Amino acid sequence: MTRGWNERFWKNTLYHLKTRHLRDLRDHREAMGDEEQKNKPATSPFERIPGGHKPLLRCIVKLGGAAITCKNELESINEEILESVCVQLREAMSKSANSSSGNVVSMDWSKRLGKPLISAPEEFRNCRSLDLDSNFIVVHGAGSFGHFQASSSGVHKGGLHLPLVKAGFVATRISVTSLNLEIVRALAREGIPSVGMPPFACGWSTHGRNVASADVSHVVSTLHSGFVPVLHGDAVVDDLQDCTILSGDVIIRHLSQLLMPNYVVFLTDVLGVYDRPPTDPHAILLRKIAVDEDGNWMIVKPKLQHEKMGVEITVAAHDTTGGMKTKISEAAMIAKLGIDVYITKAGTPHSLRALKGEVDDAPDDWLGTVICSSKNRILQNTDGQG
């Protein structure tokens, strides 16, 4: 693909998204039983782009809040996991097989508490290319940031006329945007040209907690400029209840519908989706889950004694976004679009393979969960397997 065509594509895409107010509530409204909205045709904005080309977006990555933060310590980052994830992201983006983290020059030239000031502009003066495939979008959860402020003030329930909710809205955004900054800085230290894009500040809003408005042209223009957009779960304005919490998982689903990435990766604090809480010694890792055109899903691998039994899900009391329940639901909706979703543990060899997109055939030596369309070729590889 030539650079000229790529630039023309992004310019066409940006023009289209800037001149049209993006709304896509059909799937959520169907689940809510809204008959009026159900009958409205859901169309992709790219159907109206000359030539009907899809964007050259390789991957959307979700950094789970439970993985990158210390969930039992208020506003505490798991520095080891975050650094590991950033190193792996750079390796996945690298166009050179000889890329080494030791050769990386940091893009974070600001002072960090307890760390020496890093200033390396000279390293970039004669650099003609970063040698990175930066067509990635990163979305992160809040973990121990934001959830406490939101749940203690009831931001997710709405009611901005109440002083407590309004104060909680401000406090929540202070918390989650501070985490966003730290993640952007961690990516920048690995030489990844990342830009923080808080949804509230970029015009995202909801209607009954479902995405009502999102100016995705900001994301597209950021990608077109060679940056990696970094979004996050955020407190936003809601048409029906004044305000709510827009989860990162919902953001990923909406971006996937519009931008159609090659694959989506969820990095969590566990190896994938289990048939019951992973703390249960009898928990079984579900390796493959297939989603049909109606959004129904079934366990393909391993073959369980009771295939259609429900998956037990636990949600922390302070989690205002639905936790794993929302993650599975949104991942299933993405898979329904024909986009493979990989869920695995952050900072492991399995997460690196997922970020590289090397697990589309769900190899036996890879630990994680693949959620895919029942029509995808990945199911053909499991015929006859137990």
Phi, psi and chi 1 to 4 in degrees:
 res  aa     phi    psi   chi1   chi2   chi3   chi4
   1 MET       -  122.7 -169.2   64.8   64.4      -
   2 THR   -76.2  154.3   65.7      -      -      -
   3 ARG   -63.1  -36.6  175.8  177.4  175.3   83.2
   4 GLY   -61.4  -45.1      -      -      -      -
   5 TRP   -64.9  -40.5 -174.5   93.1      -      -
   6 ASN   -60.2  -43.8 -168.1   20.1      -      -
   7 GLU   -66.2  -40.7  -70.7 -175.5   -7.5      -
   8 ARG   -63.4  -39.3  -72.9 -164.6  -58.9  -86.4
   9 PHE   -60.9  -48.8  167.7   77.7      -      -
  10 TRP   -65.6  -34.2  -76.5  119.8      -      -
  11 LYS   -66.1  -41.0  -73.0  178.9  179.8  177.9
  12 ASN   -64.1  -41.8  -73.9  -21.3      -      -
  13 THR   -63.6  -45.9  -57.5      -      -      -
  14 LEU   -61.6  -42.2 -178.4   59.3      -      -
  15 TYR   -61.2  -44.4  171.8   79.6      -      -
  16 HIS   -62.2  -46.7  170.2   77.7      -      -
  17 LEU   -71.0  -28.5  -68.0  175.6      -      -
  18 LYS   -74.9  -27.2  -81.7 -173.5  173.8  179.0
  19 THR   -98.9    8.2   56.7      -      -      -
  20 ARG  -140.0  133.4 -167.2  173.0 -175.4   93.2
  21 HIS   -79.6  116.7 -171.3   54.3      -      -
  22 LEU   -83.1  120.2  -62.4  174.8      -      -
  23 ARG  -137.8  133.3  -67.1  176.8 -179.3  -91.2
  24 ASP  -149.7   87.6 -172.8    3.4      -      -
  25 LEU  -106.6    0.1  -69.4  173.8      -      -
  26 ARG   -56.8  -49.4 -179.6 -174.4  176.5 -167.2
  27 ASP   -62.2  -44.8  -69.0  -34.4      -      -
  28 HIS   -65.8  -40.5  -82.2  -54.7      -      -
  29 ARG   -66.4  -34.9  -64.8  -77.1  178.3   82.5
  30 GLU   -60.1  -43.7  -77.9 -177.1  -15.1      -
  31 ALA   -64.0  -29.1      -      -      -      -
  32 MET   -87.2   -5.6  -64.1  165.4   60.7      -
  33 GLY    79.8   24.4      -      -      -      -
  34 ASP   -83.3   97.1 -171.8  -28.8      -      -
  35 GLU   -63.3  -37.6  -67.1  -63.2  -30.3      -
  36 GLU   -62.2  -44.7  178.9 -178.3   -6.1      -
  37 GLN   -74.8  -30.1  -67.3  -65.2  -31.9      -
  38 LYS   -60.5  -34.6 -177.9 -173.2  -63.7 -174.9
  39 ASN   -83.8   -6.7  -64.7  -34.9      -      -
  40 LYS   -79.2  131.7  -71.8 -174.4  178.6 -179.5
  41 PRO   -67.5  132.7   25.1  -33.2      -      -
  42 ALA   -92.8  118.7      -      -      -      -
  43 THR  -121.2  147.0   59.5      -      -      -
  44 SER   -81.7  139.5  165.1      -      -      -
  45 PRO   -61.5  -22.7   21.3  -32.5      -      -
  46 PHE   -78.8   -9.7  -60.0  104.2      -      -
  47 GLU   -68.3  -19.6  -68.7  176.3    9.0      -
  48 ARG  -103.5    7.4  -64.3  179.1  -68.8  -83.3
  49 ILE   -85.0  133.9  -65.0  176.0      -      -
  50 PRO   -51.1  126.0  -26.7   34.4      -      -
  51 GLY    90.1  -15.3      -      -      -      -
  52 GLY    65.6   23.5      -      -      -      -
  53 HIS   -70.3  143.1  -63.7  -65.3      -      -
  54 LYS   -88.0  155.0  -66.5  179.7 -179.5  178.9
  55 PRO   -68.1  154.3   26.2  -34.5      -      -
  56 LEU   -88.1   53.1  -56.5  177.1      -      -
  57 LEU   -92.0  121.1  178.5   61.1      -      -
  58 ARG   -79.4  -48.1 -179.6  176.2  165.7 -168.1
  59 CYS  -156.0  144.0  177.1      -      -      -
  60 ILE  -110.2  127.9  -60.4  178.1      -      -
  61 VAL  -113.1  129.3 -177.6      -      -      -
  62 LYS  -104.9  120.0  167.3   66.1 -173.4  -62.6
  63 LEU   -93.4  107.8  -54.0 -177.1      -      -
  64 GLY   -63.8  135.2      -      -      -      -
  65 GLY   -59.9  -34.1      -      -      -      -
  66 ALA   -69.6  -21.0      -      -      -      -
  67 ALA   -87.6  -40.1      -      -      -      -
  68 ILE   -95.7   -4.7   58.9  173.8      -      -
  69 THR  -126.0  163.0   70.6      -      -      -
  70 CYS   -89.0  100.0  -56.6      -      -      -
  71 LYS   -64.7  -18.6   51.1 -170.0  175.3 -177.1
  72 ASN   -98.1    3.4  -65.6  -37.8      -      -
  73 GLU  -122.2  120.8  -67.2 -177.8   43.1      -
  74 LEU   -57.9  125.1 -179.0   62.8      -      -
  75 GLU    51.0   53.3  -61.0 -174.1  -16.6      -
  76 SER  -124.0  125.8  175.5      -      -      -
  77 ILE   -91.2  139.4  -63.6  174.7      -      -
  78 ASN   -84.1   88.2 -171.4  -33.8      -      -
  79 GLU   -58.9  -39.1  -59.8  -78.9   -1.6      -
  80 GLU   -63.8  -47.7 -178.7  180.0   -5.5      -
  81 ILE   -67.7  -42.4  -66.7  -63.1      -      -
  82 LEU   -61.2  -44.8  178.7   56.7      -      -
  83 GLU   -62.6  -42.5 -179.1  179.7   -4.0      -
  84 SER   -61.5  -42.5  174.8      -      -      -
  85 VAL   -63.6  -42.0  166.5      -      -      -
  86 CYS   -65.3  -39.6  -67.4      -      -      -
  87 VAL   -61.8  -43.8  168.9      -      -      -
  88 GLN   -67.9  -36.6  -69.8 -173.9  -11.2      -
  89 LEU   -62.7  -42.8  -91.9  167.6      -      -
  90 ARG   -63.2  -42.2  178.5  179.6  173.9   82.0
  91 GLU   -62.6  -39.6 -175.1  172.0  -16.0      -
  92 ALA   -67.4  -32.9      -      -      -      -
  93 MET   -82.5  -21.1  -66.7  178.2 -174.1      -
  94 SER   -64.3  135.9  177.7      -      -      -
  95 LYS   -87.8  -11.1  -64.1  178.2 -179.3  178.6
  96 SER  -105.9  132.7  170.9      -      -      -
  97 ALA   -69.8  -18.4      -      -      -      -
  98 ASN   -96.9   14.4  -61.9  -38.6      -      -
  99 SER   -63.3  133.9  175.5      -      -      -
 100 SER  -133.5  138.7  170.0      -      -      -
 101 SER   -62.1  -25.4 -177.1      -      -      -
 102 GLY   -68.4  -20.1      -      -      -      -
 103 ASN   -95.9    3.3  -60.4  -35.1      -      -
 104 VAL   -77.4  138.1  170.7      -      -      -
 105 VAL  -107.5  127.7 -179.4      -      -      -
 106 SER   -68.3  144.7  173.4      -      -      -
 107 MET  -101.9    1.7  -66.8 -176.3  179.8      -
 108 ASP   -96.0  102.0 -179.3    5.8      -      -
 109 TRP  -103.7   19.3  -57.6  -17.1      -      -
 110 SER   -99.7  159.1  -60.1      -      -      -
 111 LYS   -78.5  137.6 -173.9  175.2 -178.5  179.7
 112 ARG  -112.0  144.8  -61.9  174.1   63.7 -154.9
 113 LEU   -57.5  123.3 -174.2   63.1      -      -
 114 GLY    78.4    4.4      -      -      -      -
 115 LYS  -120.4  150.3  -57.0  -71.4 -176.1  179.2
 116 PRO   -69.8  150.7   24.8  -34.6      -      -
 117 LEU   -68.6  129.3  179.4   63.6      -      -
 118 ILE  -108.3  123.4  -62.6  175.6      -      -
 119 SER  -136.5  111.2 -179.1      -      -      -
 120 ALA  -131.9   38.9      -      -      -      -
 121 PRO   -61.9  -29.5   21.4  -32.9      -      -
 122 GLU   -61.6  -31.5  -66.2  -60.4  -32.3      -
 123 GLU   -63.4  -24.3  -60.7  -82.6   -4.0      -
 124 PHE   -98.9  -11.2  -70.0   95.5      -      -
 125 ARG   -59.6  -40.1  -73.1 -162.7 -163.9  -77.6
 126 ASN  -101.9   12.1  -61.6  -39.8      -      -
 127 CYS   -88.3  121.6 -179.6      -      -      -
 128 ARG   -92.1  -22.0  -63.3 -169.9  176.9 -174.5
 129 SER  -152.1  146.4  172.8      -      -      -
 130 LEU   -83.4  -10.2  -65.0  177.4      -      -
 131 ASP    58.3   39.0 -161.7   31.2      -      -
 132 LEU  -125.2  142.2  -67.8  177.5      -      -
 133 ASP   -89.2   93.2  173.2    9.8      -      -
 134 SER   -90.7   16.2   57.7      -      -      -
 135 ASN   -78.7   58.4  -79.0  -32.7      -      -
 136 PHE  -123.7  150.7  -81.2   66.1      -      -
 137 ILE  -121.0  134.9  -66.3  175.0      -      -
 138 VAL  -110.9  131.1  173.9      -      -      -
 139 VAL  -126.8  132.2 -178.7      -      -      -
 140 HIS  -123.2  153.5   64.9   82.9      -      -
 141 GLY   -84.2 -178.2      -      -      -      -
 142 ALA   -99.8  -29.9      -      -      -      -
 143 GLY    57.9 -124.3      -      -      -      -
 144 SER   -82.4    6.9   60.7      -      -      -
 145 PHE  -106.2  134.3  -70.2   72.1      -      -
 146 GLY    85.1  -41.6      -      -      -      -
 147 HIS   -62.2  -42.2  -75.8  -58.6      -      -
 148 PHE   -62.2  -47.1  166.0   75.3      -      -
 149 GLN   -63.0  -41.0  -69.2   85.5  -12.5      -
 150 ALA   -69.6  -45.0      -      -      -      -
 151 SER   -71.9  -34.7   61.2      -      -      -
 152 SER   -74.8  -18.6   60.0      -      -      -
 153 SER  -110.1  -11.2   59.1      -      -      -
 154 GLY    77.9   26.5      -      -      -      -
 155 VAL   -57.6  -38.0  170.9      -      -      -
 156 HIS   -67.5  -16.5   56.2  -61.6      -      -
 157 LYS   -94.4  -10.3  -61.5  177.1 -178.3  178.4
 158 GLY    88.6 -174.2      -      -      -      -
 159 GLY    97.9   56.0      -      -      -      -
 160 LEU   -66.3  -13.4  -82.7  176.9      -      -
 161 HIS   -70.9  -16.1   62.1  -75.6      -      -
 162 LEU   -86.1  128.0  -60.5  172.6      -      -
 163 PRO   -54.2  -38.8  -27.5   36.2      -      -
 164 LEU   -62.4  -42.9  174.0   61.0      -      -
 165 VAL   -68.1  -42.8  175.5      -      -      -
 166 LYS   -62.9  -43.6 -176.4  159.5  -72.5 -174.7
 167 ALA   -64.7  -39.5      -      -      -      -
 168 GLY   -65.3  -35.3      -      -      -      -
 169 PHE   -60.2  -47.2 -170.2   98.8      -      -
 170 VAL   -63.0  -46.3  172.9      -      -      -
 171 ALA   -63.7  -39.2      -      -      -      -
 172 THR   -62.6  -44.6  -60.7      -      -      -
 173 ARG   -70.1  -34.2  -63.7 -146.9   64.2 -105.7
 174 ILE   -60.3  -43.0  -71.0  173.4      -      -
 175 SER   -68.1  -51.1 -175.4      -      -      -
 176 VAL   -71.4  -32.0  -65.0      -      -      -
 177 THR   -73.9  -27.7   53.3      -      -      -
 178 SER   -67.7  -36.9   66.7      -      -      -
 179 LEU   -67.6  -42.2  174.7   61.3      -      -
 180 ASN   -56.7  -43.1 -179.2 -109.2      -      -
 181 LEU   -61.0  -43.2  174.5   59.9      -      -
 182 GLU   -66.1  -35.2  -69.3  -54.3  -46.6      -
 183 ILE   -71.2  -40.6  -69.6  173.5      -      -
 184 VAL   -60.4  -41.9  168.0      -      -      -
 185 ARG   -66.2  -39.4  -65.7 -174.0   71.3  175.8
 186 ALA   -64.2  -40.8      -      -      -      -
 187 LEU   -65.7  -41.8  -70.0  165.5      -      -
 188 ALA   -62.9  -35.3      -      -      -      -
 189 ARG   -64.8  -21.7  -73.2 -166.5  -67.9  -86.0
 190 GLU   -95.2   14.3  -74.8  -58.8  -40.9      -
 191 GLY    76.5   16.5      -      -      -      -
 192 ILE   -93.7  120.6  -61.9  173.2      -      -
 193 PRO   -74.9   81.9   29.4  -34.8      -      -
 194 SER  -102.7  149.7   50.7      -      -      -
 195 VAL  -134.8  124.8  177.5      -      -      -
 196 GLY   -70.7  134.7      -      -      -      -
 197 MET  -135.0   78.5  -58.4 -171.8   69.9      -
 198 PRO   -59.6  127.7  -23.9   35.0      -      -
 199 PRO   -55.5  -42.8  -30.3   38.4      -      -
 200 PHE   -58.0  -44.9  175.0   83.5      -      -
 201 ALA   -72.5  -18.2      -      -      -      -
 202 CYS  -101.2   14.1  -67.4      -      -      -
 203 GLY    87.9   14.5      -      -      -      -
 204 TRP   -77.8  138.0  -69.7   64.2      -      -
 205 SER  -145.5  168.8   65.1      -      -      -
 206 THR  -128.3  165.6   57.1      -      -      -
 207 HIS  -132.7  105.1  179.5   93.1      -      -
 208 GLY    63.6   36.3      -      -      -      -
 209 ARG    73.8    4.2  -57.2 -171.2   73.0  175.7
 210 ASN  -103.5  147.6  -58.1  -49.2      -      -
 211 VAL   -58.8  122.5  175.8      -      -      -
 212 ALA  -105.9  -36.6      -      -      -      -
 213 SER  -147.1  134.7  177.3      -      -      -
 214 ALA  -154.0  113.1      -      -      -      -
 215 ASP   -80.4   83.5 -170.5   -6.0      -      -
 216 VAL   -70.5   -9.8 -177.3      -      -      -
 217 SER   -59.6  -29.7   64.0      -      -      -
 218 HIS   -63.3  -41.8  -70.9  -58.7      -      -
 219 VAL   -66.9  -44.5  176.0      -      -      -
 220 VAL   -63.4  -43.8  172.2      -      -      -
 221 SER   -65.7  -33.8   61.8      -      -      -
 222 THR   -65.2  -44.7  -59.0      -      -      -
 223 LEU   -62.1  -44.0  -74.2  165.9      -      -
 224 HIS   -61.0  -31.9  171.9   62.5      -      -
 225 SER   -81.9   -0.5  -61.1      -      -      -
 226 GLY    89.4   13.7      -      -      -      -
 227 PHE   -99.9  159.9  -65.8  105.0      -      -
 228 VAL  -101.5  111.2  175.4      -      -      -
 229 PRO   -68.2  137.1  -15.0   28.9      -      -
 230 VAL  -122.0  105.0 -175.8      -      -      -
 231 LEU  -103.7  175.1  -67.1   80.8      -      -
 232 HIS  -160.4  163.1   57.6   86.9      -      -
 233 GLY   -60.4  140.4      -      -      -      -
 234 ASP  -149.4  160.2 -157.5   -1.9      -      -
 235 ALA   -82.9  128.7      -      -      -      -
 236 VAL  -135.1  167.4  -62.9      -      -      -
 237 VAL   -78.7  139.0  173.3      -      -      -
 238 ASP  -122.2  133.5 -173.4  -86.1      -      -
 239 ASP   -61.8  -33.2  -67.7  -15.0      -      -
 240 LEU   -95.0  -37.8  -66.9 -177.9      -      -
 241 GLN  -122.0   22.3   59.4 -178.9   47.2      -
 242 ASP    77.0  -48.8  -68.0  -19.7      -      -
 243 CYS  -157.1  164.2   64.7      -      -      -
 244 THR  -166.1 -174.9 -167.1      -      -      -
 245 ILE  -107.2  122.0  -61.2  -61.4      -      -
 246 LEU   -93.2  115.5  174.8   62.3      -      -
 247 SER   -78.9  154.0   82.5      -      -      -
 248 GLY   -62.0  -32.5      -      -      -      -
 249 ASP   -65.5  -39.6  -62.0  -32.6      -      -
 250 VAL   -67.3  -38.7  173.0      -      -      -
 251 ILE   -59.8  -43.8  -68.7  171.3      -      -
 252 ILE   -63.4  -42.1  -72.6 -179.4      -      -
 253 ARG   -60.9  -43.2 -165.0  -94.4  -78.5 -130.3
 254 HIS   -65.9  -43.9 -168.3   72.8      -      -
 255 LEU   -64.1  -37.5  -69.6  174.7      -      -
 256 SER   -64.1  -41.1  -63.9      -      -      -
 257 GLN   -61.1  -38.2  -73.6  177.8  -42.2      -
 258 LEU   -86.6  -36.9  -64.2  176.1      -      -
 259 LEU  -107.1  -11.8  -57.3 -179.7      -      -
 260 MET    46.1   68.0  -65.5  -64.0  -69.2      -
 261 PRO   -67.4  163.6   28.5  -37.1      -      -
 262 ASN   -64.9  -38.4  -69.4  -21.0      -      -
 263 TYR  -159.3  163.9   54.2   96.0      -      -
 264 VAL  -126.7  138.4  171.1      -      -      -
 265 VAL  -122.4  128.0  177.7      -      -      -
 266 PHE  -106.9  118.4  -74.7   80.1      -      -
 267 LEU  -103.1  121.8  -60.7 -178.3      -      -
 268 THR  -125.1 -171.5   72.6      -      -      -
 269 ASP   -96.3    5.6   61.5  -22.7      -      -
 270 VAL  -131.7  169.2  -67.0      -      -      -
 271 LEU   -72.5  -15.0  -77.7  171.1      -      -
 272 GLY   163.7 -149.5      -      -      -      -
 273 VAL   -94.9  131.4  179.9      -      -      -
 274 TYR  -112.1  163.6  -69.1   79.1      -      -
 275 ASP   -77.8   -7.6   65.8  -24.9      -      -
 276 ARG  -160.2  171.7   65.1 -163.2   73.0 -174.4
 277 PRO   -49.6  131.6  -30.0   36.8      -      -
 278 PRO   -62.3  -14.4   18.7  -30.3      -      -
 279 THR   -74.4  -16.5   52.3      -      -      -
 280 ASP   -73.0  125.7 -173.0  -38.0      -      -
 281 PRO   -61.4  -17.7   19.9  -32.3      -      -
 282 HIS   -97.7    7.5  -59.3  -67.8      -      -
 283 ALA   -64.8  139.6      -      -      -      -
 284 ILE  -115.1  129.0  -61.8  173.2      -      -
 285 LEU   -73.7  125.0  177.1   64.0      -      -
 286 LEU   -86.7  112.1  -52.8 -179.0      -      -
 287 ARG   -79.8  -37.2  -55.1  -66.1  -56.9  -79.7
 288 LYS  -139.5  132.3  -63.5  177.8 -173.7  175.0
 289 ILE  -126.3  128.3  -63.1  174.4      -      -
 290 ALA  -105.5  140.5      -      -      -      -
 291 VAL  -118.6  128.6 -178.4      -      -      -
 292 ASP   -90.0 -178.3   65.1   21.6      -      -
 293 GLU   -65.4  -21.9  -68.1  179.6  -16.0      -
 294 ASP   -88.8   -0.7  -63.9  -36.7      -      -
 295 GLY    88.7    1.4      -      -      -      -
 296 ASN   -76.4  144.5  -58.0  -47.5      -      -
 297 TRP  -128.5  151.4   56.1  -79.8      -      -
 298 MET  -138.8  151.8   63.8  174.1  -69.8      -
 299 ILE   -81.4  121.7  -60.3  167.2      -      -
 300 VAL   -96.5  -39.7  176.8      -      -      -
 301 LYS  -146.0  128.2 -177.5 -178.0  179.4 -178.7
 302 PRO   -77.5  164.3   32.3  -37.5      -      -
 303 LYS   -76.6  115.1  -65.8  -69.8 -175.1 -178.5
 304 LEU   -94.5  158.7  -59.2  179.7      -      -
 305 GLN   -61.6  -38.2 -172.8  174.2    0.8      -
 306 HIS  -120.3   87.9  -55.8  -70.4      -      -
 307 GLU   -59.9  -34.9  -75.9 -170.3   21.2      -
 308 LYS   -95.9   12.0  -66.0 -173.8  178.3 -179.2
 309 MET   -71.1  152.3   66.2 -179.9 -179.9      -
 310 GLY   -72.7  154.2      -      -      -      -
 311 VAL   -91.4  125.0  176.0      -      -      -
 312 GLU   -73.8  132.4  -64.7 -178.7   38.1      -
 313 ILE  -130.0  134.9  -62.6  168.6      -      -
 314 THR  -114.0  144.1   57.2      -      -      -
 315 VAL  -127.7  130.5  178.2      -      -      -
 316 ALA   -60.9  147.0      -      -      -      -
 317 ALA   -59.9  -30.7      -      -      -      -
 318 HIS   -90.3   -3.0   64.3  -87.6      -      -
 319 ASP   -80.3  111.0 -167.2  -19.8      -      -
 320 THR   -91.8    5.4   56.8      -      -      -
 321 THR  -112.4   -2.4   61.8      -      -      -
 322 GLY    99.4   -8.3      -      -      -      -
 323 GLY    56.4 -140.1      -      -      -      -
 324 MET   -62.8  -30.3 -176.2   60.1   79.0      -
 325 LYS   -59.5  -47.1 -177.8  176.8 -179.3  179.3
 326 THR   -66.3  -39.2  -60.0      -      -      -
 327 LYS   -59.4  -47.5 -166.4 -178.2  -54.3  -62.7
 328 ILE   -65.9  -41.9  -64.9  175.0      -      -
 329 SER   -61.8  -47.5  173.3      -      -      -
 330 GLU   -68.9  -37.7  -61.6  -59.8  -27.6      -
 331 ALA   -63.0  -38.2      -      -      -      -
 332 ALA   -65.1  -39.3      -      -      -      -
 333 MET   -66.4  -34.7  -65.1  -59.2  -67.9      -
 334 ILE   -68.9  -45.0  -66.1  169.4      -      -
 335 ALA   -61.4  -33.8      -      -      -      -
 336 LYS   -58.9  -26.8 -178.0 -178.4  170.8 -176.8
 337 LEU   -78.3   -6.1  -59.7  171.4      -      -
 338 GLY    93.6   13.7      -      -      -      -
 339 ILE  -104.1  122.8  -56.9  167.8      -      -
 340 ASP   -70.2  139.9  -71.9  -13.7      -      -
 341 VAL  -118.9  129.1  178.3      -      -      -
 342 TYR  -113.5  125.8  -48.7  137.7      -      -
 343 ILE  -117.0  123.1  -56.2  176.7      -      -
 344 THR  -155.5  178.4 -169.0      -      -      -
 345 LYS   -83.6  132.2 -171.3  172.0 -176.9  176.5
 346 ALA   -66.9  146.5      -      -      -      -
 347 GLY    74.7   22.2      -      -      -      -
 348 THR  -120.7  166.3   64.8      -      -      -
 349 PRO   -59.4  -27.9  -25.1   34.7      -      -
 350 HIS   -68.9  -35.4  -48.9  -65.2      -      -
 351 SER   -70.6  -34.5   57.9      -      -      -
 352 LEU   -64.1  -43.3  176.6   58.2      -      -
 353 ARG   -65.2  -37.2  -68.8  175.6   66.4  179.8
 354 ALA   -65.8  -43.7      -      -      -      -
 355 LEU   -63.4  -31.5  -69.1  170.0      -      -
 356 LYS   -79.9   -9.8  -70.6 -177.6  174.7 -177.7
 357 GLY    74.2   31.0      -      -      -      -
 358 GLU  -100.7   19.0  -64.0  176.4  -11.8      -
 359 VAL  -124.5   25.6  -64.6      -      -      -
 360 ASP   -65.6  -20.8   57.6  -29.3      -      -
 361 ASP  -100.1   11.0   58.1  -12.4      -      -
 362 ALA    45.2   62.6      -      -      -      -
 363 PRO   -61.5  152.5   23.8  -34.0      -      -
 364 ASP   -66.2  -24.3  -70.3  -23.5      -      -
 365 ASP   -88.1    6.1   62.5  -14.7      -      -
 366 TRP  -106.5  129.8  179.1   77.5      -      -
 367 LEU  -105.0  118.7  -65.5 -178.7      -      -
 368 GLY   169.4 -173.4      -      -      -      -
 369 THR  -121.6  129.6  -59.9      -      -      -
 370 VAL  -103.9  124.9  173.6      -      -      -
 371 ILE  -112.1  121.3  -57.9 -179.4      -      -
 372 CYS  -142.9  167.4   60.1      -      -      -
 373 SER   -68.6  144.0  167.5      -      -      -
 374 SER   -64.3  -14.1   57.5      -      -      -
 375 LYS   -92.2  -10.9  -67.8 -175.4  176.1 -179.1
 376 ASN   -67.0  154.2  -82.4   13.9      -      -
 377 ARG   -63.1  -19.8   66.8 -173.8 -177.7  -82.2
 378 ILE   -61.5  -29.5 -162.7  166.7      -      -
 379 LEU   -74.0  -28.5  -65.2 -179.1      -      -
 380 GLN   -63.8  -27.3  -62.0  172.8    3.1      -
 381 ASN   -75.9  -10.8  -64.3  -29.0      -      -
 382 THR  -103.1   -0.1   65.5      -      -      -
 383 ASP   -58.3  128.3  -70.7  -15.4      -      -
 384 GLY    84.0   -3.5      -      -      -      -
 385 GLN   -87.7  147.9  -69.9 -174.0   13.0      -
 386 GLY   -91.5      -      -      -      -      -
